[in-house]
Amino acid sequence: MRLTVARIGRAHGLKGEVSMVLHTDVPEQRLVPGAVLETEPAAAGPLTIERVRTQSGRWYVQFAQISGREAAEAARGVELTIEGAESDEDDAWFVHELVGLAAVRPGGEVVGEVVDLLSMPAQDLLVVRQPGGARAMIPFVEEFVPEVDVEGGRVVVTPPFGLLAGEEPETTGETAGASGG
């Protein structure tokens, strides 16, 4: 099965270096000089890594086949893939396993569909597209995503108030702003 390691981001500089949007927990093993990665779409590759560097937590790569800013901008959005197997860890999932799952509240109310998983420095973010089209980014930690049921086609989410569009604060029935004067 093809697994996405990273997606090519913005061009960085004039010589064809690009930023990377990581989809792997081990970029230091996957993104190494000399590595040849297949691409999606396939016509964009394969791509050979010439140089890799990190700066302020971001990864930047120079590919042998991409020279110049225009070529780097044209490659934006291309996914770098490898042949891999399913995860054998109980609490680890690949992005492709999560995308398409229904995001539901503990009571079963559907709040949207998982469309991506972003790897961020502090923790991963589960990207959920809500019925109205708004996207919510929910920290992918047990407190806010207590259950992932790939076979059942759902993730249970308990995001903090304000992360989902259209949420109304709970009211106590008192009238706000009424003061005698």
N, C-alpha and C positions, 0 to 999 in steps of 0.2 A: 504494500500500500504506500502511496506517495504521502509524505508528511511535509508540511510547510515549516521551514526553518526560520525564514525572515521574509519581509517584503521590502523592496527598495523604496526608500523615501526620497526626500528632496536632494537635489544636487548641492554639493558643498564645494565652493571654489570654482575655478575655471578649467581644471584638468581632468574632470570626470569622476571625482570622488563623490560618493553618495552616502547619505545617512541610511541607517537600517532600522526597520520596525521589527523587533525581535519576536519570534514565536517559539523560542526554545529556551529552556532553563540552562543550557550549557553552550552559550555562544562561543566561549573560548575553545571548545572542542570542535564546533561546526565551522566557524568562520576563521580559518587559518590560511596563510599564504600557501598557494599551490593547490588548494581544494578546488575541485570542479563540481559545480552544482547545476542540476537540471533546473528548468524554469517553467513557470505557468504564466503566460502561454509558452508552449514549447518552442515556438519560433524565435523567442528572445534569447535562447541559450543553446548549449550550455555556457555557463560563465565561469571563468577561472579567476580566483582571488589572487591579486598581486600583493596588496598591502592592506593591513588592518590596523586601526588605532581607536582608542576610546578617549573621550574628552567629556568631562562633567557627566559621566554616566551614559553618554550616547555612543553608539558604535558607528564608525565610518569605514567604508571599504572602497578600495580601488580595484576594478576588474580589468583584466587584460583586454577585453573586448569593448570597453567603454572608455573613449578618450574625448575629452572636451565637455563643456557644460551642456551643449545641445543634446548630445547623446545621453548624458546623465539624466536630463529632464525627460527625454523620450522613454527611458527605462523605468521611470517612476511608476510604482504600483505592481511591477513584475514580482512574482513570488519565487523564492528560491526553495527548491524541494529536494528531499532525499528519499530513498527507499527505507521504510521502517516498519516496525511491528507495533501492535497495540501495547499500551502501557501495562506493566504488571504490578504497578503500585496501586494500593487501595484508594488513595486520595489524590491521584494525579490523573489529569485528563488532557488529551490533545484538543486543540482548538476545533478541529473538524468533528470531534465527538460532541462538543457543546453547541455548536452553531445549529440552529433549527429547533432546539429544545424550547418548549413552552416555559415561560417564567411565571410561576404561580405563587400566591400567598399560601400560608399554612392551611387556610380553610378551603383552598382550591380555586379561588378567584384568579383568573388569568390576567396578568398585568402586561404581557408582551411576549416577544420571542427573542431568544439569544441570537445576536448577529455577529459577535466577535468577542475575543478575549485579548485585552491589551496588557502587555508586560510592562509594569511601571517600577520605578526604583523601590517604593515602599511595599507595594503588593500588586497583584494582578487586578484588573478591573473587568468585570463582566459587562458587556455592552448589550443592553436590552432595548429593542425597538418596540415602543408602546403602540397600541391600536391607532392613535392619532398621528403616528409618525415620529413623535419625539423620541430621542434616544436618552436612556438613563445609563449612567456608569456606576455600577454597584461594586464596592470593594469585594473581591472574591476571597472572603474570609468566612470562617464557620459561623460567626455571629450574624452575618447578613445573608449568607447562602448556606443554611444548615443542612440541605439535602440536595444531592445530585443523583438523579435516577435516569441514567442514559437509556436503559432498556424500557423504562416507562415513558420516555420522551419528555421529561420535565426537570426543572430545577425549582426548588422552593426558595423563595427570597423573602427576607424581612428587612428591607432597607430602612435606613433612618428617614424620618420625616423630611420631605423636601426634595428627595432624589427623583421621585416619580412626578411627571407632569400632571397637573390637575388635582393634586392632593389638597384636600381642605383640612385645616386644623380642626381638631375636635373642639366643640364649643361647650360651654357649661350652662348655656341658657341665659346668662346675664347679658344685659345690654351694655355694650362698650361705649364709652365716651359720654355717658349721661352724668352730668354733674350740675349741681345747683349753683346759681351764681348770683 
